[in-house]
Amino acid sequence: MEIELKVNNNMGIHARVAARIAETVRKYDCEVTLSKDKISAAGDSVLEILTLGAPRGTMIKACATGPRGQEALAELQKLFAADFGEY
């Protein structure tokens, strides 16, 4: 399963946001890979997510495998759509 996610919050993906993404992924029995350009990151690793360097407006591809991959991607879509709870 694969989806495209847009970073809409003002500060892009920073440490707090990366932690929320990783926390979301860890709740599910699956593996999620996030990628931008030719850089890939494990969705459960805050440090790897930060290496994506994703400011506002960035499109990120999320790919999930495993029994609950679809659920994880659905929750990630909600998280990105809500701008990670930031204003």
N, C-alpha and C positions, 0 to 999 in steps of 0.2 A: 504494500500500500504506500502511496506517495501523495503528498499534498504540497501546495505552495502557501507560504505564510508571509505576510507583509508586516514589517516592523513599523508601527505607527506612532509609538510614544516619542516624546520630544528628545529624550536622551539616548535613544537606541538601546542596544543590549549592553548593559553594564553589569557589574557584579551582582547586585540585588535581583535584577531581572534574570540573569543566567542561573542564579540559585533557584528561582521560582520555576524555571523551565526544567531544570534537573530534578527538582522535587516532584514535579508533575510526572515526569517520565518514570521515576523510580517507583511510583505507585502501581505500575502495571507490569505484568509478566510479559515483557517484550524487549526488543532492542530498537532504539530509535537513533537514526543518524541524521544530523542536520548538515546541510551543505550550502555554500555560497561560492560562486565561481568554481574554483578547483580545490577549495578547502573544505574538508569534512571534519565533523566533530561528533563524538558520542553524546547523545542527548542527556545522559545522566552525569556528565562531567562538567562542572562549572568552568574549570580552566580551559577545557577544549572548546566550550561554547564561546568563551571570551575571545579565542583566537580567530573567530569568524570576522571580527571587526565589523559589526553590523549597526551602522547609524540609522536614523529615521529614514524610511523610504526603501530600505533594503528588502529584497525578496529572498526568502530562505526556503530551500526545499527540505521537507521532512519525510523520511522514509522509515517505515516501521515493519518489523518482522516479529512473528511470535503470536501466541494465542490471543493476547489482548492489545495487539498493535492498533487495530482500528479505534478502540476506545481511547488509547493514548493520544492518537492523532486528533480525535474529536475534542478532547480536553485541551490539547495545545491550541487548536483553532479558537476555542473560547478564550483562552488566556491571551493570545495575540489580539483578538478582536476587542478585548476589554483593556487593551494597552497595559497589561500586566498589573492592573489596579493602580496605575499612576495617573497623575493629572498634569 
